[in-house]
Amino acid sequence: MRHWFVPTKRVGYLLLSLLIGGFLLNFFLQASSLNMDVSSVLTWISNFYWLYICGSLFFFFILLVFAAIIPNTYTGPLIAFIALFVLGIANYKKMSTTGEPLFPWDLNQVKNAQEMAKITRGMISPLAVILTIVVVAALVYLIIKLPKIRVQLPLRVGLAVLSTALILGFISMVGSGGKLSAAIKYQNVYWNQKANYSQNGFLFAFTGNLKQNLIAEPAGYSKEAITAIAKKYAALPDNAGTAAPAEQPNIVYMMDEAFFDPTRMPTYTFSEDPLKFIHEQADKTPSGYMLSPEFGGNTANIEFEALTGLSMYFLNDGSIPYQQRIVKMSSLPSIVSILKERGYEALALHPFDKTFYNRNRVYPIMGFDQFKTEGDLPNAERMTPDGYISDMAAVKEAVRELQSSDKPTFLHLVTMQNHFPFTKGLNGPTTIDVGGVPAAQKDELETYVQDTKLTDEALKYLSEQLKTIQRPTVVAFWGDHLPALSSGIYTQAGWDSNPRLKHETKLMYMANFDIGNQPLGTLSPAFIGPTMFQLTGQQMPAYYKLLEKVKAEIPGLSKNVLIGAQGELKNLTPEQQALLNDYKMVEYDILEGQNYSDNLLF
């Protein structure tokens, strides 16, 4: 029996190869978090060598498990190696486009691989694809030709059990943050994920996020604390800016993908104004800017703020509430639930895949009655066969829904037309010449500018169609975040050192009745709902009165920049901090606590 557990020389070579593979994988994954800069990785290893060694051993045991489980001892490690290599590529591409690393909850999008391939086409060069195919083919050929290694079943089982135990022990150690973690210089910097990944390395940061909560429990949290907050803000008067319409108005959210005003970039010239309608309306309707908590991606987080009034400001860095928390809840108070209690129908419309960010599961939790996606719009117009469903087609569908409804409707439209890649011709020919842009980026910027022109035309159409809808109707339009254009475009515009500019998108309200024309300044998406209620003269629940109070003091609430009533804030007053403490307490209660707020503040 003893000979069953004695490895042969070939098994020894295999183990050595897997050990080297573990160190190479860890090196590559760390490089993917440091812009593929080898010198930066070497510097990190010199400062955190125990993290590198422990992480490399973790990958060694991952490869070993696959070698032990799959009969061909070469095939298993190769599968694991390729999967982890792809993970590093995904981390690098996400870092280079959005400035954020890859998080565990991002893997929820694997189920959308086909749609992701469409979204990211053009981001990976054909040469890289061909090279990858050649390398994989060569490895497969090598596996076929290499001599087979026979490993007795008891040894396989022993290696698999040992490796699995050590892998689980590693995950437990990282999650617990005990003495061993401290001894190897691991510290979970969950509040700053960029620092987390660069300091701890991809593996430790990624693993530490597996058990990450959205928000830490505030000191003093209790039902009594939430009750006191509810009484305080319920006692405030409604701050309606206009008289309520004669009948309940339709309320429309139009969140436009990757839309901002490119003419704000001072170094570029435009042969014509791409946002002619929007600029004409600036002084005729409530208009301003939305301060996005994101840049280049994570659309669901802006949507989360706008629908719930909860702020990303309080959540741990890198959080995506839709994927981490809301999908596990049975209900969530939001503008949807508020309006549903007032007799509204609630419709969500997104002309793309329904499962992105788990929307098909999250929307019913919020209370939406119906969710229409591209599968429900087979004849919707695209500017080209390969393009996304156009903003014009999405707006026309929204108008049809409003015209056919005999009840007040809350309609939430999330568009797709302006999503990257900004490939020339994807949304038809470009008609605007942009001057001052380097030749290498000219097609990209002109393509994006053309996309914004198409959005402007869709908004003009929507404004005209509002007049045909009998029920009073008000629309809040905003861009979710700035597009992931090549960094050089923003650099040349002088925006790299100005986080406010790189997070401000257009925000505008339109209606078929008088809602005034007061300027909005810069608002966070969490305050769009209360502003909508104010413009339509609707009664505000205590929660919206709290948001109105915060909006009056800090209308732009973001980790990137704080904007007060008189401009950017460097320090908060004690009164402002106390206000944010109340806001955070309620947010924790709703997302991670007992949700006493649902009955007390809504």
WOLINDA-V829012 format. One record per backbone hydrogen bond with DSSP energy under -0.5 kcal/mol. CO is the residue of the C=O (numbers start at 0). NH is the residue of the N-H. E is the energy in kcal/mol with one decimal. If there is no record, write none. Layout:
co=<CO | CO>
nh=<NH | NH>
e=<E | E>
//
This chain:
co=<0 | 1 | 2 | 3 | 4 | 7 | 8 | 9 | 10 | 11 | 12 | 13 | 14 | 15 | 16 | 17 | 18 | 19 | 20 | 21 | 22 | 23 | 24 | 25 | 26 | 27 | 28 | 29 | 29 | 30 | 30 | 33 | 35 | 36 | 37 | 38 | 39 | 40 | 41 | 42 | 43 | 47 | 48 | 49 | 50 | 51 | 52 | 53 | 54 | 55 | 56 | 57 | 58 | 59 | 60 | 61 | 62 | 63 | 64 | 65 | 70 | 71 | 72 | 73 | 74 | 75 | 76 | 77 | 78 | 79 | 80 | 81 | 82 | 83 | 84 | 85 | 86 | 87 | 88 | 89 | 90 | 91 | 92 | 93 | 93 | 93 | 94 | 102 | 102 | 103 | 104 | 105 | 106 | 107 | 108 | 109 | 111 | 112 | 113 | 114 | 115 | 117 | 119 | 124 | 125 | 126 | 127 | 128 | 129 | 130 | 131 | 132 | 133 | 134 | 135 | 136 | 137 | 138 | 139 | 140 | 141 | 147 | 148 | 151 | 152 | 153 | 154 | 155 | 156 | 157 | 158 | 159 | 160 | 161 | 162 | 163 | 164 | 165 | 166 | 167 | 168 | 169 | 170 | 171 | 172 | 172 | 177 | 178 | 179 | 180 | 181 | 184 | 186 | 187 | 188 | 189 | 191 | 192 | 193 | 194 | 195 | 196 | 199 | 200 | 201 | 202 | 203 | 204 | 206 | 207 | 208 | 213 | 217 | 221 | 222 | 223 | 224 | 225 | 226 | 227 | 228 | 229 | 230 | 232 | 249 | 250 | 251 | 251 | 252 | 252 | 253 | 253 | 254 | 255 | 255 | 257 | 259 | 260 | 261 | 263 | 264 | 268 | 271 | 272 | 274 | 275 | 276 | 277 | 278 | 280 | 280 | 285 | 286 | 286 | 287 | 288 | 289 | 289 | 290 | 297 | 297 | 298 | 298 | 299 | 300 | 301 | 302 | 303 | 304 | 306 | 310 | 311 | 315 | 319 | 319 | 320 | 320 | 321 | 324 | 325 | 333 | 334 | 335 | 336 | 337 | 338 | 338 | 339 | 344 | 345 | 345 | 346 | 347 | 348 | 349 | 349 | 350 | 351 | 352 | 353 | 354 | 355 | 357 | 357 | 358 | 360 | 361 | 362 | 362 | 364 | 369 | 371 | 372 | 373 | 376 | 380 | 383 | 387 | 389 | 390 | 391 | 392 | 393 | 394 | 395 | 396 | 397 | 398 | 399 | 400 | 401 | 407 | 408 | 408 | 409 | 409 | 410 | 410 | 411 | 411 | 412 | 412 | 413 | 415 | 420 | 422 | 424 | 427 | 431 | 432 | 432 | 434 | 437 | 437 | 438 | 438 | 440 | 441 | 442 | 443 | 444 | 445 | 446 | 447 | 448 | 449 | 450 | 451 | 452 | 453 | 454 | 455 | 456 | 457 | 458 | 459 | 460 | 461 | 462 | 463 | 464 | 465 | 467 | 471 | 472 | 473 | 474 | 474 | 475 | 476 | 477 | 481 | 482 | 485 | 485 | 486 | 487 | 488 | 489 | 490 | 494 | 496 | 497 | 499 | 499 | 500 | 502 | 502 | 504 | 505 | 506 | 507 | 509 | 515 | 520 | 522 | 523 | 524 | 526 | 527 | 528 | 529 | 530 | 531 | 532 | 533 | 533 | 533 | 535 | 540 | 541 | 542 | 543 | 544 | 545 | 546 | 547 | 548 | 549 | 552 | 554 | 554 | 555 | 555 | 560 | 561 | 561 | 562 | 563 | 566 | 568 | 572 | 573 | 574 | 575 | 576 | 577 | 578 | 579 | 580 | 581 | 582 | 583 | 584 | 585 | 586 | 587 | 587 | 588 | 594 | 595 | 595 | 596 | 596 | 600>
nh=<3 | 4 | 5 | 154 | 6 | 11 | 12 | 13 | 14 | 15 | 16 | 17 | 18 | 19 | 20 | 21 | 22 | 23 | 24 | 25 | 26 | 27 | 28 | 29 | 30 | 31 | 32 | 32 | 33 | 33 | 35 | 36 | 37 | 40 | 41 | 42 | 43 | 44 | 45 | 46 | 47 | 51 | 52 | 53 | 54 | 55 | 56 | 57 | 58 | 59 | 60 | 61 | 62 | 63 | 64 | 65 | 66 | 67 | 68 | 69 | 72 | 75 | 76 | 77 | 78 | 79 | 80 | 81 | 82 | 83 | 84 | 85 | 86 | 87 | 88 | 89 | 90 | 91 | 92 | 93 | 94 | 95 | 96 | 97 | 98 | 99 | 98 | 105 | 106 | 106 | 107 | 108 | 109 | 110 | 111 | 112 | 115 | 116 | 117 | 118 | 119 | 120 | 122 | 128 | 129 | 130 | 131 | 132 | 133 | 134 | 135 | 136 | 137 | 138 | 139 | 140 | 141 | 142 | 143 | 144 | 145 | 149 | 150 | 155 | 156 | 157 | 158 | 159 | 160 | 161 | 162 | 163 | 164 | 165 | 166 | 167 | 168 | 169 | 170 | 171 | 172 | 173 | 174 | 175 | 176 | 177 | 181 | 182 | 183 | 185 | 184 | 186 | 188 | 189 | 191 | 316 | 195 | 196 | 197 | 198 | 199 | 200 | 203 | 204 | 205 | 206 | 207 | 208 | 209 | 210 | 211 | 315 | 220 | 225 | 226 | 227 | 228 | 229 | 230 | 231 | 232 | 233 | 234 | 235 | 473 | 410 | 253 | 475 | 254 | 412 | 255 | 477 | 414 | 258 | 479 | 259 | 261 | 263 | 264 | 265 | 267 | 434 | 273 | 275 | 278 | 279 | 280 | 281 | 281 | 283 | 284 | 508 | 519 | 520 | 506 | 522 | 291 | 504 | 524 | 300 | 301 | 301 | 302 | 303 | 304 | 305 | 306 | 307 | 308 | 334 | 313 | 314 | 318 | 322 | 323 | 324 | 325 | 326 | 327 | 328 | 337 | 338 | 339 | 340 | 341 | 341 | 343 | 342 | 409 | 368 | 369 | 411 | 371 | 413 | 351 | 373 | 388 | 373 | 355 | 359 | 357 | 358 | 360 | 361 | 362 | 364 | 365 | 366 | 367 | 331 | 347 | 349 | 375 | 376 | 379 | 389 | 386 | 382 | 393 | 394 | 395 | 396 | 397 | 398 | 399 | 400 | 401 | 402 | 403 | 404 | 404 | 344 | 250 | 410 | 346 | 411 | 252 | 412 | 348 | 413 | 254 | 414 | 350 | 418 | 422 | 425 | 427 | 424 | 433 | 270 | 434 | 268 | 440 | 441 | 441 | 442 | 444 | 445 | 446 | 447 | 448 | 449 | 450 | 451 | 452 | 453 | 454 | 455 | 456 | 457 | 458 | 459 | 460 | 461 | 462 | 463 | 464 | 465 | 466 | 466 | 467 | 468 | 469 | 249 | 511 | 251 | 476 | 509 | 253 | 507 | 255 | 295 | 484 | 488 | 489 | 490 | 491 | 492 | 494 | 493 | 497 | 498 | 501 | 502 | 503 | 503 | 291 | 504 | 289 | 478 | 287 | 476 | 474 | 285 | 288 | 290 | 526 | 527 | 530 | 531 | 532 | 533 | 534 | 535 | 537 | 240 | 241 | 536 | 244 | 544 | 545 | 546 | 547 | 548 | 549 | 550 | 551 | 552 | 553 | 564 | 523 | 556 | 557 | 562 | 557 | 563 | 568 | 555 | 566 | 563 | 561 | 576 | 577 | 578 | 579 | 580 | 581 | 582 | 583 | 584 | 585 | 586 | 587 | 588 | 589 | 590 | 591 | 592 | 594 | 597 | 598 | 599 | 600 | 601 | 542>
e=<-1.4 | -1.7 | -0.7 | -0.5 | -0.6 | -2.0 | -2.2 | -2.3 | -2.6 | -2.2 | -2.4 | -2.5 | -2.2 | -2.3 | -2.6 | -2.2 | -1.8 | -2.4 | -2.7 | -2.2 | -2.0 | -2.6 | -2.8 | -2.0 | -2.2 | -2.0 | -0.7 | -0.9 | -0.6 | -1.0 | -3.1 | -1.5 | -0.8 | -1.7 | -2.4 | -2.1 | -2.3 | -2.6 | -2.1 | -1.4 | -2.6 | -1.9 | -2.7 | -2.7 | -2.4 | -2.3 | -2.2 | -1.9 | -2.0 | -2.0 | -2.3 | -1.8 | -2.6 | -2.2 | -2.2 | -1.8 | -2.1 | -2.2 | -2.2 | -2.1 | -0.8 | -1.4 | -0.6 | -1.7 | -2.4 | -2.3 | -3.0 | -2.8 | -2.4 | -2.4 | -2.3 | -2.7 | -1.8 | -1.8 | -2.1 | -2.7 | -2.2 | -2.5 | -2.8 | -2.3 | -2.5 | -2.3 | -1.5 | -2.8 | -0.9 | -0.8 | -1.0 | -1.5 | -0.6 | -1.5 | -1.3 | -2.0 | -1.9 | -0.8 | -1.8 | -1.5 | -3.0 | -2.1 | -1.2 | -2.4 | -2.5 | -0.8 | -2.3 | -1.7 | -2.7 | -2.7 | -2.2 | -2.3 | -2.4 | -2.5 | -2.6 | -2.5 | -2.4 | -2.3 | -2.5 | -2.4 | -2.3 | -2.3 | -2.0 | -1.9 | -2.3 | -0.6 | -0.6 | -2.3 | -2.9 | -2.5 | -2.7 | -2.6 | -2.8 | -2.5 | -2.6 | -2.5 | -2.3 | -2.1 | -2.5 | -2.6 | -2.1 | -2.2 | -2.2 | -2.4 | -2.4 | -2.6 | -2.2 | -2.1 | -1.7 | -0.6 | -1.8 | -2.3 | -1.5 | -2.9 | -1.5 | -0.5 | -1.0 | -1.5 | -1.6 | -0.5 | -2.3 | -2.4 | -2.1 | -2.6 | -2.3 | -1.2 | -0.5 | -2.2 | -3.0 | -2.7 | -2.6 | -1.3 | -1.5 | -0.7 | -1.4 | -3.3 | -1.4 | -1.9 | -2.5 | -2.3 | -2.0 | -2.5 | -2.3 | -2.1 | -2.0 | -2.2 | -1.3 | -0.9 | -2.2 | -2.5 | -0.5 | -3.0 | -0.5 | -3.5 | -0.7 | -2.2 | -2.1 | -1.3 | -2.0 | -0.5 | -1.0 | -1.6 | -1.5 | -0.7 | -1.2 | -2.5 | -0.7 | -0.8 | -2.6 | -1.9 | -1.9 | -0.7 | -0.5 | -1.8 | -1.2 | -2.6 | -2.9 | -0.7 | -2.0 | -2.9 | -1.0 | -2.5 | -0.6 | -1.7 | -0.7 | -0.8 | -2.0 | -2.5 | -1.9 | -2.4 | -2.5 | -2.2 | -2.8 | -3.0 | -1.0 | -0.8 | -1.8 | -1.0 | -2.2 | -2.4 | -2.4 | -1.2 | -2.0 | -1.8 | -2.4 | -2.3 | -2.4 | -1.7 | -0.5 | -0.7 | -2.2 | -1.7 | -3.3 | -2.1 | -1.4 | -2.8 | -2.7 | -2.7 | -2.4 | -0.5 | -0.5 | -1.6 | -0.8 | -1.3 | -2.4 | -1.8 | -1.5 | -2.7 | -2.6 | -0.8 | -1.6 | -1.1 | -2.1 | -1.3 | -2.5 | -2.7 | -1.9 | -1.3 | -1.7 | -2.3 | -1.4 | -0.6 | -2.1 | -2.7 | -2.5 | -1.9 | -2.1 | -2.6 | -2.2 | -2.0 | -2.2 | -2.7 | -1.7 | -0.8 | -0.5 | -2.3 | -2.5 | -0.6 | -2.8 | -0.5 | -2.9 | -0.7 | -3.0 | -0.5 | -2.9 | -0.5 | -0.6 | -2.0 | -1.4 | -2.4 | -1.6 | -0.6 | -0.5 | -2.1 | -0.6 | -1.7 | -1.6 | -0.7 | -0.8 | -0.6 | -2.4 | -2.7 | -2.2 | -2.0 | -2.7 | -2.2 | -1.9 | -2.0 | -1.8 | -1.9 | -1.9 | -2.5 | -2.1 | -1.9 | -2.4 | -2.1 | -2.1 | -2.3 | -2.6 | -1.9 | -2.5 | -1.8 | -0.5 | -0.9 | -1.7 | -1.1 | -0.6 | -3.2 | -1.7 | -2.5 | -0.6 | -2.3 | -3.1 | -2.7 | -3.4 | -1.6 | -1.9 | -1.8 | -0.8 | -2.4 | -2.5 | -1.0 | -2.4 | -1.5 | -1.8 | -0.5 | -1.4 | -1.6 | -0.6 | -0.7 | -3.6 | -0.6 | -2.9 | -1.4 | -2.8 | -3.4 | -3.7 | -0.6 | -3.1 | -3.2 | -2.0 | -1.6 | -1.7 | -2.2 | -2.3 | -2.3 | -2.5 | -1.5 | -2.1 | -1.6 | -1.2 | -0.9 | -0.6 | -1.7 | -1.9 | -2.1 | -2.6 | -1.9 | -2.2 | -3.0 | -2.0 | -1.1 | -4.0 | -0.8 | -2.2 | -0.7 | -0.7 | -2.9 | -0.7 | -0.5 | -3.0 | -2.1 | -1.2 | -3.6 | -0.5 | -2.5 | -2.2 | -1.9 | -2.3 | -2.0 | -1.8 | -2.1 | -3.0 | -2.2 | -2.1 | -2.3 | -2.8 | -2.2 | -2.2 | -2.4 | -2.8 | -2.5 | -1.8 | -0.8 | -1.0 | -1.3 | -3.2 | -0.8 | -2.6>
//
